[in-house]
Amino acid sequence: MNKEEAYSGEWPVKPYYKRDLAMGYAPDITPVAALNRLSAWIHHHKSLYQALLDSGYVDRQRIFNSVQVGLIFHYLGRP
C-alpha cells in the first residue's frame, strides 16, 4: 500500500457524485456553478481529461468512480 492509498483524511479515494465533489472544491458557490467550474477545470487540463476518458469517463455521467476520483485528486489535489 503506497502513501496515497493509505490516506485516511476527509476526502478518501472512493466514488463521489459529481455535485458532491464539485462542492468540495468550491463550497462557497452554488452547486450548479461548482459543477461548471469543476467541468471547466477538467476540460482545460488536457492530461487529466485524457486520463479520465481512458478510464471510461463520459461528460454526462453523474458519479465519478474511485479510479476517476484518484485521477482528479492526482491532477487537481484534494478539496
MMTF fields as JSON, N, C-alpha, C and O atoms, coordinates in Angstrom:
{
  "mmtfVersion": "1.0.0",
  "mmtfProducer": "UNKNOWN",
  "numBonds": 315,
  "numAtoms": 316,
  "numGroups": 79,
  "numChains": 1,
  "numModels": 1,
  "chainsPerModel": [1],
  "groupsPerChain": [79],
  "chainIdList": ["A"],
  "bondAtomList": [4, 2, 8, 6, 12, 10, 16, 14, 20, 18, 24, 22, 28, 26, 32, 30, 36, 34, 40, 38, 44, 42, 48, 46, 52, 50, 56, 54, 60, 58, 64, 62, 68, 66, 72, 70, 76, 74, 80, 78, 84, 82, 88, 86, 92, 90, 96, 94, 100, 98, 104, 102, 108, 106, 112, 110, 116, 114, 120, 118, 124, 122, 128, 126, 132, 130, 136, 134, 140, 138, 144, 142, 148, 146, 152, 150, 156, 154, 160, 158, 164, 162, 168, 166, 172, 170, 176, 174, 180, 178, 184, 182, 188, 186, 192, 190, 196, 194, 200, 198, 204, 202, 208, 206, 212, 210, 216, 214, 220, 218, 224, 222, 228, 226, 232, 230, 236, 234, 240, 238, 244, 242, 248, 246, 252, 250, 256, 254, 260, 258, 264, 262, 268, 266, 272, 270, 276, 274, 280, 278, 284, 282, 288, 286, 292, 290, 296, 294, 300, 298, 304, 302, 308, 306, 312, 310],
  "bondOrderList": [1, 1, 1, 1, 1, 1, 1, 1, 1, 1, 1, 1, 1, 1, 1, 1, 1, 1, 1, 1, 1, 1, 1, 1, 1, 1, 1, 1, 1, 1, 1, 1, 1, 1, 1, 1, 1, 1, 1, 1, 1, 1, 1, 1, 1, 1, 1, 1, 1, 1, 1, 1, 1, 1, 1, 1, 1, 1, 1, 1, 1, 1, 1, 1, 1, 1, 1, 1, 1, 1, 1, 1, 1, 1, 1, 1, 1, 1],
  "groupList": [{"groupName": "MET", "atomNameList": ["N", "CA", "C", "O"], "elementList": ["N", "C", "C", "O"], "formalChargeList": [0, 0, 0, 0], "bondAtomList": [1, 0, 2, 1, 3, 2], "bondOrderList": [1, 1, 2], "singleLetterCode": "M", "chemCompType": "L-PEPTIDE LINKING"}, {"groupName": "ASN", "atomNameList": ["N", "CA", "C", "O"], "elementList": ["N", "C", "C", "O"], "formalChargeList": [0, 0, 0, 0], "bondAtomList": [1, 0, 2, 1, 3, 2], "bondOrderList": [1, 1, 2], "singleLetterCode": "N", "chemCompType": "L-PEPTIDE LINKING"}, {"groupName": "LYS", "atomNameList": ["N", "CA", "C", "O"], "elementList": ["N", "C", "C", "O"], "formalChargeList": [0, 0, 0, 0], "bondAtomList": [1, 0, 2, 1, 3, 2], "bondOrderList": [1, 1, 2], "singleLetterCode": "K", "chemCompType": "L-PEPTIDE LINKING"}, {"groupName": "GLU", "atomNameList": ["N", "CA", "C", "O"], "elementList": ["N", "C", "C", "O"], "formalChargeList": [0, 0, 0, 0], "bondAtomList": [1, 0, 2, 1, 3, 2], "bondOrderList": [1, 1, 2], "singleLetterCode": "E", "chemCompType": "L-PEPTIDE LINKING"}, {"groupName": "ALA", "atomNameList": ["N", "CA", "C", "O"], "elementList": ["N", "C", "C", "O"], "formalChargeList": [0, 0, 0, 0], "bondAtomList": [1, 0, 2, 1, 3, 2], "bondOrderList": [1, 1, 2], "singleLetterCode": "A", "chemCompType": "L-PEPTIDE LINKING"}, {"groupName": "TYR", "atomNameList": ["N", "CA", "C", "O"], "elementList": ["N", "C", "C", "O"], "formalChargeList": [0, 0, 0, 0], "bondAtomList": [1, 0, 2, 1, 3, 2], "bondOrderList": [1, 1, 2], "singleLetterCode": "Y", "chemCompType": "L-PEPTIDE LINKING"}, {"groupName": "SER", "atomNameList": ["N", "CA", "C", "O"], "elementList": ["N", "C", "C", "O"], "formalChargeList": [0, 0, 0, 0], "bondAtomList": [1, 0, 2, 1, 3, 2], "bondOrderList": [1, 1, 2], "singleLetterCode": "S", "chemCompType": "L-PEPTIDE LINKING"}, {"groupName": "GLY", "atomNameList": ["N", "CA", "C", "O"], "elementList": ["N", "C", "C", "O"], "formalChargeList": [0, 0, 0, 0], "bondAtomList": [1, 0, 2, 1, 3, 2], "bondOrderList": [1, 1, 2], "singleLetterCode": "G", "chemCompType": "PEPTIDE LINKING"}, {"groupName": "TRP", "atomNameList": ["N", "CA", "C", "O"], "elementList": ["N", "C", "C", "O"], "formalChargeList": [0, 0, 0, 0], "bondAtomList": [1, 0, 2, 1, 3, 2], "bondOrderList": [1, 1, 2], "singleLetterCode": "W", "chemCompType": "L-PEPTIDE LINKING"}, {"groupName": "PRO", "atomNameList": ["N", "CA", "C", "O"], "elementList": ["N", "C", "C", "O"], "formalChargeList": [0, 0, 0, 0], "bondAtomList": [1, 0, 2, 1, 3, 2], "bondOrderList": [1, 1, 2], "singleLetterCode": "P", "chemCompType": "L-PEPTIDE LINKING"}, {"groupName": "VAL", "atomNameList": ["N", "CA", "C", "O"], "elementList": ["N", "C", "C", "O"], "formalChargeList": [0, 0, 0, 0], "bondAtomList": [1, 0, 2, 1, 3, 2], "bondOrderList": [1, 1, 2], "singleLetterCode": "V", "chemCompType": "L-PEPTIDE LINKING"}, {"groupName": "ARG", "atomNameList": ["N", "CA", "C", "O"], "elementList": ["N", "C", "C", "O"], "formalChargeList": [0, 0, 0, 0], "bondAtomList": [1, 0, 2, 1, 3, 2], "bondOrderList": [1, 1, 2], "singleLetterCode": "R", "chemCompType": "L-PEPTIDE LINKING"}, {"groupName": "ASP", "atomNameList": ["N", "CA", "C", "O"], "elementList": ["N", "C", "C", "O"], "formalChargeList": [0, 0, 0, 0], "bondAtomList": [1, 0, 2, 1, 3, 2], "bondOrderList": [1, 1, 2], "singleLetterCode": "D", "chemCompType": "L-PEPTIDE LINKING"}, {"groupName": "LEU", "atomNameList": ["N", "CA", "C", "O"], "elementList": ["N", "C", "C", "O"], "formalChargeList": [0, 0, 0, 0], "bondAtomList": [1, 0, 2, 1, 3, 2], "bondOrderList": [1, 1, 2], "singleLetterCode": "L", "chemCompType": "L-PEPTIDE LINKING"}, {"groupName": "ILE", "atomNameList": ["N", "CA", "C", "O"], "elementList": ["N", "C", "C", "O"], "formalChargeList": [0, 0, 0, 0], "bondAtomList": [1, 0, 2, 1, 3, 2], "bondOrderList": [1, 1, 2], "singleLetterCode": "I", "chemCompType": "L-PEPTIDE LINKING"}, {"groupName": "THR", "atomNameList": ["N", "CA", "C", "O"], "elementList": ["N", "C", "C", "O"], "formalChargeList": [0, 0, 0, 0], "bondAtomList": [1, 0, 2, 1, 3, 2], "bondOrderList": [1, 1, 2], "singleLetterCode": "T", "chemCompType": "L-PEPTIDE LINKING"}, {"groupName": "HIS", "atomNameList": ["N", "CA", "C", "O"], "elementList": ["N", "C", "C", "O"], "formalChargeList": [0, 0, 0, 0], "bondAtomList": [1, 0, 2, 1, 3, 2], "bondOrderList": [1, 1, 2], "singleLetterCode": "H", "chemCompType": "L-PEPTIDE LINKING"}, {"groupName": "GLN", "atomNameList": ["N", "CA", "C", "O"], "elementList": ["N", "C", "C", "O"], "formalChargeList": [0, 0, 0, 0], "bondAtomList": [1, 0, 2, 1, 3, 2], "bondOrderList": [1, 1, 2], "singleLetterCode": "Q", "chemCompType": "L-PEPTIDE LINKING"}, {"groupName": "PHE", "atomNameList": ["N", "CA", "C", "O"], "elementList": ["N", "C", "C", "O"], "formalChargeList": [0, 0, 0, 0], "bondAtomList": [1, 0, 2, 1, 3, 2], "bondOrderList": [1, 1, 2], "singleLetterCode": "F", "chemCompType": "L-PEPTIDE LINKING"}],
  "groupTypeList": [0, 1, 2, 3, 3, 4, 5, 6, 7, 3, 8, 9, 10, 2, 9, 5, 5, 2, 11, 12, 13, 4, 0, 7, 5, 4, 9, 12, 14, 15, 9, 10, 4, 4, 13, 1, 11, 13, 6, 4, 8, 14, 16, 16, 16, 2, 6, 13, 5, 17, 4, 13, 13, 12, 6, 7, 5, 10, 12, 11, 17, 11, 14, 18, 1, 6, 10, 17, 10, 7, 13, 14, 18, 16, 5, 13, 7, 11, 9],
  "groupIdList": [1, 2, 3, 4, 5, 6, 7, 8, 9, 10, 11, 12, 13, 14, 15, 16, 17, 18, 19, 20, 21, 22, 23, 24, 25, 26, 27, 28, 29, 30, 31, 32, 33, 34, 35, 36, 37, 38, 39, 40, 41, 42, 43, 44, 45, 46, 47, 48, 49, 50, 51, 52, 53, 54, 55, 56, 57, 58, 59, 60, 61, 62, 63, 64, 65, 66, 67, 68, 69, 70, 71, 72, 73, 74, 75, 76, 77, 78, 79],
  "secStructList": [7, 7, 6, 6, 6, 6, 7, 7, 1, 1, 1, 7, 1, 1, 7, 3, 3, 2, 2, 2, 2, 2, 2, 2, 2, 7, 6, 6, 1, 7, 2, 2, 2, 2, 2, 2, 2, 2, 2, 2, 2, 2, 2, 2, 7, 2, 2, 2, 2, 2, 2, 2, 2, 2, 6, 6, 7, 7, 6, 6, 7, 1, 3, 3, 7, 2, 2, 2, 2, 2, 2, 2, 2, 2, 2, 2, 7, 7, 7],
  "xCoordList": [0.854, 0.0, 0.887, 1.747, 0.674, 1.506, 0.893, -0.195, 1.601, 1.176, -0.207, -1.032, -0.464, -1.745, -2.895, -3.962, -2.682, -3.721, -3.978, -5.084, -2.961, -3.083, -3.723, -3.99, -3.974, -4.552, -5.907, -6.764, -6.093, -7.366, -7.989, -8.694, -7.731, -8.249, -9.712, -10.43, -10.14, -11.538, -12.032, -13.218, -11.173, -11.565, -10.857, -9.916, -11.282, -10.66, -11.013, -12.001, -10.215, -10.498, -11.606, -11.397, -12.772, -13.952, -14.891, -14.657, -15.939, -16.873, -17.575, -17.935, -17.759, -18.462, -19.418, -19.13, -20.568, -21.403, -20.622, -19.894, -20.771, -20.084, -20.378, -19.479, -21.64, -22.051, -21.319, -20.857, -21.213, -20.545, -19.065, -18.532, -18.415, -17.0, -16.813, -15.903, -17.664, -17.583, -17.767, -17.055, -18.706, -18.942, -17.758, -17.515, -17.035, -15.829, -14.762, -14.049, -14.652, -13.672, -14.13, -13.303, -15.449, -15.976, -17.198, -18.32, -16.991, -18.134, -18.902, -20.023, -18.329, -18.964, -19.801, -20.297, -19.961, -20.782, -21.904, -21.912, -22.84, -23.976, -23.514, -22.472, -24.29, -23.914, -23.756, -22.845, -24.622, -24.519, -23.23, -22.535, -22.911, -21.669, -20.456, -19.467, -20.524, -19.409, -19.226, -18.097, -20.323, -20.232, -19.629, -18.796, -20.052, -19.499, -18.011, -17.24, -17.608, -16.19, -15.358, -14.306, -15.828, -15.094, -15.011, -13.962, -16.097, -16.099, -15.089, -14.376, -15.034, -14.074, -12.643, -11.788, -12.383, -11.039, -10.656, -9.541, -11.579, -11.306, -11.034, -10.076, -11.854, -11.697, -10.47, -9.906, -10.057, -8.87, -7.567, -6.499, -7.656, -6.461, -6.399, -6.964, -5.707, -5.717, -5.273, -5.856, -4.247, -3.759, -4.801, -5.026, -5.437, -6.492, -7.66, -8.161, -8.098, -9.25, -8.978, -9.847, -7.792, -7.459, -7.404, -7.876, -6.832, -6.774, -8.188, -8.464, -9.08, -10.46, -11.153, -11.86, -10.953, -11.536, -11.031, -11.8, -9.735, -9.15, -9.738, -9.724, -10.258, -10.843, -12.328, -12.973, -12.868, -14.264, -15.197, -16.416, -14.639, -15.436, -16.203, -15.676, -17.445, -18.249, -18.786, -19.104, -18.886, -19.247, -20.557, -20.684, -21.514, -22.838, -23.012, -24.091, -21.981, -22.143, -22.3, -21.765, -23.025, -23.329, -22.413, -22.329, -21.736, -20.871, -19.476, -19.32, -18.454, -17.07, -16.768, -17.023, -16.226, -15.828, -14.511, -13.906, -14.073, -12.893, -11.623, -10.742, -11.508, -10.343, -10.348, -9.311, -11.499, -11.612, -11.356, -10.714, -11.852, -11.59, -10.094, -9.541, -9.436, -7.989, -7.247, -6.285, -7.687, -7.064, -7.292, -6.368, -8.497, -8.8, -7.956, -7.398, -7.855, -7.034, -5.559, -4.848, -5.101, -3.704, -3.397, -2.371, -4.286, -4.029, -4.438, -3.773, -5.517, -6.03, -5.769, -5.94, -5.357, -5.224, -6.569, -7.597, -6.551, -7.799, -8.497, -7.852, -9.826, -10.566, -10.2, -10.729],
  "yCoordList": [-1.187, 0.0, 1.233, 1.387, 2.118, 3.317, 4.426, 4.275, 5.526, 6.65, 7.158, 7.457, 7.258, 7.766, 6.842, 7.314, 5.523, 4.572, 4.567, 4.26, 4.904, 4.875, 6.141, 6.222, 7.124, 8.385, 8.139, 7.462, 8.688, 8.476, 9.798, 9.861, 10.852, 12.17, 12.333, 11.352, 13.562, 13.879, 13.473, 13.186, 13.441, 13.105, 11.838, 11.928, 10.669, 9.421, 9.159, 9.685, 8.358, 7.978, 6.938, 5.808, 7.323, 6.468, 7.116, 8.26, 6.437, 7.08, 8.288, 8.265, 9.331, 10.537, 10.98, 10.846, 11.514, 12.214, 13.427, 14.044, 13.768, 14.931, 16.176, 16.964, 16.348, 17.529, 17.608, 18.68, 16.483, 16.488, 16.842, 17.617, 16.272, 16.576, 18.031, 18.708, 18.502, 19.901, 20.852, 21.85, 20.553, 21.403, 21.342, 22.296, 20.25, 20.162, 21.141, 21.724, 21.32, 22.257, 23.708, 24.619, 23.927, 25.293, 25.381, 25.533, 25.286, 25.24, 26.552, 26.555, 27.654, 28.956, 29.43, 30.557, 28.577, 28.967, 27.944, 26.913, 28.231, 27.329, 25.999, 25.936, 24.94, 23.639, 23.673, 23.043, 24.391, 24.471, 25.17, 24.717, 26.267, 26.98, 26.118, 26.136, 25.364, 24.479, 23.383, 23.064, 22.806, 21.792, 22.373, 21.738, 23.574, 24.22, 24.495, 24.324, 24.915, 25.195, 23.916, 23.897, 22.846, 21.584, 21.067, 20.58, 21.167, 20.729, 21.526, 20.963, 22.818, 23.662, 23.258, 23.16, 23.024, 22.608, 21.311, 21.178, 20.353, 19.048, 19.21, 18.636, 19.976, 20.124, 20.95, 20.745, 21.854, 22.668, 21.969, 22.333, 20.971, 20.211, 18.984, 17.937, 19.123, 18.098, 16.722, 15.709, 16.681, 15.387, 14.713, 13.507, 15.487, 14.945, 14.468, 13.363, 15.28, 14.913, 13.63, 12.762, 13.503, 12.288, 11.074, 9.997, 11.243, 10.133, 9.707, 8.515, 10.678, 10.353, 9.621, 8.638, 10.096, 9.416, 7.978, 7.063, 7.782, 6.443, 5.53, 4.307, 6.132, 5.342, 5.053, 4.403, 5.527, 5.28, 6.442, 6.3, 7.582, 8.762, 9.277, 9.312, 9.674, 10.39, 11.644, 11.619, 12.732, 14.029, 14.03, 14.757, 13.253, 13.29, 12.354, 12.315, 11.608, 10.712, 11.517, 12.621, 10.976, 11.699, 11.318, 12.041, 10.2, 9.715, 9.458, 8.817, 9.96, 9.596, 8.313, 8.233, 7.295, 6.09, 6.355, 7.414, 5.396, 5.624, 5.838, 6.588, 5.203, 5.418, 6.866, 7.53, 7.347, 8.711, 9.73, 10.755, 9.453, 10.345, 10.377, 11.442, 9.227, 9.185, 10.034, 10.722, 9.989, 10.815, 12.298, 13.1, 12.664, 14.071, 14.553, 15.649, 13.759, 14.133, 14.245, 15.115, 13.364, 13.411, 14.705, 15.341, 15.088, 16.272, 17.589, 18.605, 17.588, 18.839, 18.971, 20.053, 17.89, 17.9, 17.582, 17.542, 17.361, 17.074, 18.377, 19.399, 18.324, 19.554, 20.039, 21.051],
  "zCoordList": [0.0, 0.0, 0.0, 0.867, -0.982, -1.033, -0.189, 0.367, -0.103, 0.732, 0.329, 1.192, -0.968, -1.459, -1.055, -0.66, -1.152, -0.777, 0.724, 1.168, 1.5, 2.952, 3.502, 4.701, 2.654, 3.097, 3.746, 3.178, 4.932, 5.624, 6.051, 7.059, 5.287, 5.624, 5.261, 5.064, 5.177, 4.953, 3.57, 3.412, 2.578, 1.207, 0.73, -0.058, 1.186, 0.713, -0.75, -1.262, -1.404, -2.786, -2.753, -2.313, -3.215, -3.302, -4.303, -4.692, -4.737, -5.673, -5.035, -3.858, -5.835, -5.394, -6.489, -7.678, -6.068, -7.028, -7.502, -6.725, -8.766, -9.324, -8.502, -8.208, -8.135, -7.381, -6.034, -5.643, -5.33, -4.03, -4.156, -3.362, -5.156, -5.357, -5.781, -5.304, -6.667, -7.113, -5.927, -5.819, -5.049, -3.878, -2.911, -2.172, -2.911, -2.097, -2.56, -1.743, -3.86, -4.409, -4.335, -4.297, -4.313, -4.309, -3.392, -3.874, -2.082, -1.155, -1.027, -0.518, -1.473, -1.279, -2.462, -2.459, -3.474, -4.621, -4.781, -4.109, -5.667, -5.85, -6.446, -7.1, -6.22, -6.795, -8.314, -8.852, -9.004, -10.47, -10.878, -11.787, -10.209, -10.514, -10.187, -10.92, -9.091, -8.718, -9.761, -10.134, -10.233, -11.292, -12.567, -13.213, -12.922, -14.12, -13.957, -14.9, -12.774, -12.528, -12.603, -13.241, -11.953, -11.997, -13.431, -13.855, -14.168, -15.566, -16.39, -17.221, -16.159, -16.884, -16.53, -17.411, -15.244, -14.838, -15.529, -16.034, -15.554, -16.167, -17.664, -18.182, -18.351, -19.797, -20.177, -21.252, -19.343, -19.654, -19.282, -19.775, -18.419, -18.03, -18.931, -18.612, -20.06, -21.112, -20.624, -21.01, -19.779, -19.276, -18.398, -18.507, -17.532, -16.674, -17.518, -17.312, -18.458, -19.28, -20.06, -20.143, -20.626, -21.381, -20.462, -20.826, -19.273, -18.314, -17.904, -17.77, -17.706, -17.362, -18.51, -18.284, -19.736, -20.893, -20.986, -21.279, -20.735, -20.781, -19.706, -19.85, -18.62, -17.534, -17.777, -16.954, -18.89, -19.207, -18.916, -19.012, -18.563, -18.236, -19.448, -20.56, -19.221, -20.219, -19.538, -18.349, -20.285, -19.702, -18.933, -17.948, -19.346, -18.727, -17.526, -16.933, -17.161, -16.015, -14.734, -14.623, -13.772, -12.538, -11.382, -10.389, -11.508, -10.433, -10.979, -12.019, -10.275, -10.58, -9.83, -8.628, -10.516, -9.8, -9.071, -9.238, -8.268, -7.437, -8.264, -7.842, -9.423, -10.295, -10.786, -10.782, -11.203, -11.695, -10.588, -10.821, -9.398, -8.252, -7.96, -7.685, -8.017, -7.806, -8.825, -8.483, -10.07, -11.112, -10.844, -10.978, -10.471, -10.175, -9.007, -9.06, -7.962, -6.804, -7.189, -6.687, -8.081, -8.515, -9.267, -9.025, -10.176, -11.006, -10.358, -10.559, -9.588, -9.007, -7.515, -6.953, -6.866, -5.417, -4.777, -5.453, -3.488, -2.778, -2.412, -2.179, -2.366, -1.987, -0.594, -0.134]
}
